[in-house]
Amino acid sequence: MDYAHKEGVVHRDVKPSNVIIRKDGHPFILDFGIAREIQETMTRVTGRMSSGTLMYMSPEQLNGESPRPAQDVYSFAAMVYECLAGDPPFRRGAIEDQISRGR
C-alpha cells in the first residue's frame, strides 16, 4: 500500500477479501483499479461520488471526498480491527451514521 501511495495510487477498497497471503507469509493487496470502475458505476446510479465497501470506508470516502492515502489507511485499520476483534468496527444498524460520528 505504501508503494502504491508513493506512486499516487489510492486503492479505495481495502478489505479482507482484497488481501492474499503467500505461503511465505507475505501479504498482497489485490484488485487495484476495480474501485475506479465501482465509483463510476455508483455515481451513475446513486449520484454519489463514493466507492468501496461500507464497513471499511473512511468518513471522508463516505462523503465523496477526493481519494487520499489516508482513506486506505483508515480501511486498513478497520480490517486489522476485524482481525483482532472478529468483526469490523461498524457492522450493524445505520453504518453510515456510525462511521460519520466515529462510534
C-alpha positions as CSV (number, residue, x, y, z in Angstrom):
1,M,0.0,0.0,0.0
2,D,2.9,2.4,0.8
3,Y,4.4,1.8,-2.6
4,A,1.0,2.4,-4.3
5,H,0.6,5.6,-2.4
6,K,4.1,6.8,-3.3
7,E,3.1,6.2,-6.9
8,G,0.0,8.3,-6.5
9,V,-2.4,5.4,-6.4
10,V,-5.2,5.1,-3.9
11,H,-6.9,1.7,-3.7
12,R,-10.3,2.8,-2.3
13,D,-11.5,-0.7,-1.4
14,V,-9.0,-2.2,1.1
15,K,-10.8,-5.1,2.8
16,P,-10.0,-8.7,3.8
17,S,-11.3,-10.2,0.5
18,N,-8.8,-7.9,-1.4
19,V,-5.8,-9.2,0.5
20,I,-4.0,-12.5,-0.2
21,I,-1.2,-14.0,1.8
22,R,1.5,-16.1,0.1
23,K,2.8,-19.3,1.6
24,D,5.9,-17.4,2.9
25,G,3.5,-15.0,4.8
26,H,4.0,-12.0,2.5
27,P,0.6,-10.2,2.0
28,F,-0.5,-8.6,-1.2
29,I,-3.4,-6.2,-1.8
30,L,-5.5,-7.2,-4.8
31,D,-8.0,-5.5,-7.1
32,F,-6.3,-2.2,-7.9
33,G,-8.4,-0.4,-10.4
34,I,-11.7,-2.0,-9.6
35,A,-12.6,0.7,-7.2
36,R,-12.5,3.3,-10.1
37,E,-15.0,1.2,-12.0
38,I,-17.2,0.9,-9.0
39,Q,-17.0,4.6,-8.3
40,E,-18.1,5.4,-11.9
41,T,-21.0,3.0,-11.6
42,M,-22.1,4.2,-8.2
43,T,-22.0,7.8,-9.4
44,R,-24.2,7.0,-12.3
45,V,-26.7,5.0,-10.2
46,T,-26.8,7.0,-7.0
47,G,-25.3,10.4,-7.9
48,R,-22.8,9.9,-5.0
49,M,-19.0,10.0,-5.6
50,S,-18.1,7.3,-3.1
51,S,-16.9,3.8,-3.8
52,G,-15.6,1.0,-1.6
53,T,-17.1,-1.4,0.9
54,L,-19.2,0.5,3.5
55,M,-17.9,-1.4,6.6
56,Y,-14.2,-0.4,5.8
57,M,-14.9,3.0,4.3
58,S,-13.5,6.2,5.9
59,P,-15.8,9.1,6.8
60,E,-14.1,11.2,4.0
61,Q,-14.6,8.4,1.5
62,L,-18.2,8.1,2.6
63,N,-18.7,11.8,2.0
64,G,-17.4,11.5,-1.5
65,E,-14.2,13.5,-1.0
66,S,-11.3,13.1,-3.4
67,P,-9.3,9.9,-2.9
68,R,-6.4,10.3,-0.5
69,P,-3.9,7.7,1.0
70,A,-5.4,8.3,4.5
71,Q,-8.6,6.7,3.3
72,D,-6.8,3.5,2.5
73,V,-5.0,3.7,5.9
74,Y,-8.4,4.0,7.6
75,S,-9.7,1.0,5.7
76,F,-6.6,-1.0,6.6
77,A,-7.1,-0.1,10.3
78,A,-10.7,-1.3,10.1
79,M,-9.5,-4.5,8.6
80,V,-6.9,-5.0,11.3
81,Y,-9.6,-4.3,13.9
82,E,-11.7,-7.1,12.4
83,C,-8.7,-9.5,12.6
84,L,-8.3,-8.7,16.3
85,A,-12.0,-8.4,17.4
86,G,-13.6,-10.8,15.0
87,D,-15.9,-8.2,13.4
88,P,-15.4,-4.9,11.6
89,P,-15.7,-1.8,13.8
90,F,-19.2,-0.9,12.4
91,R,-21.4,-3.8,11.2
92,R,-25.0,-3.3,12.4
93,G,-27.6,-0.6,12.2
94,A,-27.0,2.7,10.5
95,I,-23.4,2.1,9.5
96,E,-23.1,5.3,7.5
97,D,-24.1,7.3,10.6
98,Q,-21.7,5.4,12.9
99,I,-18.8,6.0,10.5
100,S,-19.6,9.7,10.2
101,R,-19.8,10.1,14.0
102,G,-16.9,7.7,14.8
103,R,-18.9,5.5,17.1
